[in-house]
Amino acid sequence: MKVYILLDDGQDSAAQGREYPNLLAAGIPIGVEHVSGLLHDKFAVIDGELVITGSYNWTESANEANFENAVFIACPAIAQAYTDEFARIANGVLGLGWPIGEEIGRSTSTPCADCLARINGATRDEFEAVDGIGEALSESLVAAQPYAVSDCNRAGILAALEAVDGIGPVRAEAIVNWFCPGLE
């Protein structure tokens, strides 16, 4: 398994990032974003299946003094969405050129898993772009995230969406067609 780490500005100094020298010594690729406050994501993806996310800052203060939360999500589709976001930041924003997606995450991503990840990562504004979905329904859709299906297929995603009050089969179909054109 390969490990990649992104750190916020200042975490590459011995004073701020006490673990930075240890990570370097271990040969772990580390990217540092040098625009203070830009990198506010706090997550880890493990083996393309588990996501750890939340307010937790991964520091001694977070462990000992702060009110923090960490959420563990065991879902390959959600893990892939987080892997894609990590790759976007590392390679698209910071230009690191890491082989993320080749070594991290699952290579068994399916069109259904990709679709589910897009729906689970959709914002209120993105849901509102779908015909028939207004502000109230978009808020309900976001509140119901993440959607989980036992068998990843179109019918499973439709059923998960239809479970949200006010969506129904017509709106669920419109959502899947918007986010996942061509999903069978």
TILUMTI-288892 format. One line per 4 residues: number of its first residue (from 0); for each residue x, y, z of C-alpha. Coordinates in steps of 0.1 Angstrom, whole numbers, plus 2048, in hexadecimal, padded with zeros to 3 digits. Layout:
N
NUM) X:Y:Z  ...
// end
This chain:
184
0) 800:800:800  80C:823:7F7  807:841:80E  805:865:803
4) 800:883:81A  7F6:8A7:814  7FD:8C1:82F  7F1:8E4:834
8) 809:902:832  822:902:84F  81E:8DD:858  83F:8D6:847
12) 853:8E8:863  861:8D6:880  84F:8ED:898  82C:8E9:889
16) 82D:8C7:87A  840:8B1:892  839:892:87D  845:8A1:85C
20) 86A:896:860  85F:873:86A  849:871:84B  865:87D:834
24) 87D:864:844  864:848:83D  864:852:818  83F:85C:818
28) 837:874:7FC  82B:895:80C  81B:8B2:7FB  819:8D4:80D
32) 800:8EE:802  810:910:808  7F1:926:808  7E7:929:82C
36) 7C4:91C:833  7BE:90E:810  7C1:8E9:81A  7A6:8E4:833
40) 79C:8C0:82A  7A2:8A6:845  79E:883:838  7B0:862:832
44) 7A8:847:819  7B3:824:823  7B6:807:80A  79C:817:7F3
48) 780:80D:80B  781:821:82B  77F:847:82F  787:859:84F
52) 77A:87D:84E  76C:898:865  779:8B6:879  795:8A2:889
56) 7B6:8B4:882  7CE:896:887  7E2:8A9:8A2  7EA:8A4:8C6
60) 7D2:8C1:8CF  7B6:8AF:8BC  7BD:890:8D0  7C0:8A0:8F2
64) 7AF:8C2:8F3  797:8C9:8D7  773:8BF:8D0  777:8AC:8B0
68) 765:892:89C  770:877:884  759:862:86E  763:841:860
72) 752:837:83F  756:814:831  74B:819:80D  761:814:7EE
76) 74C:82D:7D9  751:849:7F4  775:83F:7F8  77A:844:7D2
80) 769:866:7D4  782:870:7EF  79F:861:7DC  795:876:7BD
84) 793:895:7D3  7B6:88E:7E1  7C3:889:7BE  7B3:8AA:7B3
88) 7C4:8BD:7CF  7E6:8AB:7CC  7E9:8AB:7A7  7D1:8C5:79A
92) 7D6:8E1:7B4  7F9:8D9:7C1  807:8C9:7A1  818:8AC:7B2
96) 813:892:797  80D:876:7AF  7FF:855:7A1  7E0:857:7B6
100) 7C5:840:7AA  7DF:828:79D  7EC:820:7BF  7D1:82E:7D6
104) 7AD:824:7D4  79C:808:7C3  7A1:801:79F  780:7EE:79F
108) 76B:80D:79E  74C:808:78A  735:820:778  71C:81B:794
112) 735:821:7B0  740:841:79D  71C:84C:79A  715:845:7BF
116) 735:859:7C8  729:877:7B3  707:876:7C3  716:872:7E6
120) 72D:890:7E0  713:8A6:7D0  70C:8C8:7DF  6EA:8DA:7E3
124) 6F2:8EF:7C5  6FA:8D1:7B0  6DA:8BF:7BA  6C6:8DF:7B2
128) 6D4:8DE:78E  6BE:8BF:789  69B:8C6:77A  681:8C4:796
132) 699:8C7:7B3  696:8E8:7C6  6A6:8F5:7E5  692:8E1:7FE
136) 697:8C0:7EC  6BC:8C7:7E6  6C0:8CC:80B  6AF:8AB:812
140) 6C5:899:7F9  6E5:8A7:808  6D8:89F:82B  6D3:87B:821
144) 6F6:876:814  708:85F:813  6F1:848:7FF  6FA:823:803
148) 6EE:806:7EE  6F3:7E1:7F4  6F7:7D9:7CE  705:7F6:7BA
152) 6EE:7FA:79C  6D6:813:78E  6B8:804:7A0  6CB:805:7C2
156) 6D4:82A:7BD  6B1:833:7B3  6A3:821:7D2  6BB:833:7E9
160) 6B1:855:7DA  68C:84D:7DA  68E:847:800  693:86D:804
164) 672:87E:80C  664:890:7ED  67B:881:7D3  667:864:7C4
168) 66F:850:7A5  66E:86C:78C  686:883:79F  69D:866:7A8
172) 69F:85D:783  6A7:882:77B  6C3:882:795  6D3:862:788
176) 6D0:86E:764  6E0:88F:76E  6FD:881:782  702:860:770
180) 6F8:863:74B  6F8:841:73B  6F8:82D:75C  6E5:80C:755
// end
